[in-house]
Amino acid sequence: MNTTGPGNGTAPGADAGGAADGAADEYAAVVNDEGQYALWRAWRPLPGGWHPTGMRGDRERCLAYIERKWTDMRPRSLRDEPQQPAG
């Protein structure tokens, strides 16, 4: 599971600067166009290609949501490829 923020490779709590009081503890579960999920600070703007899932809350709640929803780690483009017969 990707627990870093979308596109920046930093831990999702690494930069609390700029957050309003109390907002630094709120996270959002986000998803990209390939169906890959990530944990993101709720107060930070999302980079291109990432979309809110509607799940916001503390870190543990958002991680539990991601774990339930993201059951196939393959990108959507790979999942949607026609299966080749083995052999």
N, C-alpha and C positions, 0 to 999 in steps of 0.2 A: 504494500500500500504506500502511495506517495504521501508522506506527511510534510513535505516541504511546500512552500507557496508556489503557485503557478509561475513558471517562467523565470524565477529569480534564484532558485537553488539555495535560498537561505531558510533557516528554521523559521517556522511561522511565528515565533515570538521574539525574534531577534531584534526587531526594531519597534519599540513601543512609542517612540517619539511621534507626536502629531495626533495621538488619540485623545479624545475627551476623557475626563475622569470616569473610570469604571468601564469605558468602552474597550480598553486594552484587553480585558478578560473575555470579550465576546468573539466567538469564531463563527465562520460560515463554512458549510460544506459546499464546494463548487465542483463543476464538471466541465470538461472541455468537449470540443466537437467530436473527439474520438471516444467519448464515453469514459474517460479516465477521471477519477476523482482526486481532490486535494483538500487540505485544510487551509483556510485563509483567514486572516484577521478581518473581522466583519467591517471595521471602519476603513479599511484600505480599498481603493478602487481596484476593480479586476482588470487585468491585462486583456488584450484582444484574444478572442477564442475561448475565453472562460466565461461560464454562466452560473448564476446562483441556482441552487437546488431548492431554496426555500427553507433549508435547515439552518438555524442559527442557535447558538447557545454556548455552553462551556465546551472546553476542548474534548472532554470525555464523551459528551453527548454527540458531538459532531463526528468523532471518530467511530462511535458505535453505529451511527447512521451510515457512514461510508462503508464500514465492514458489512452491513446488511445489504447495501445496494450494489456494491462493486464486487461481484462474485466471479467475474471473468476478467483477469488482468490484461488480456489482449486488447489492443486498440480496436475500435469498431471496424476499421477498414480490413483488418485481418479476420475478425469474426465473421464479417459479411462475405468473405471470399468463398467461392464454391469449394467444397471439400474434394480433394483428389483421392480416388480409391487407392488403398494401400497395395503395394506389390507391384 
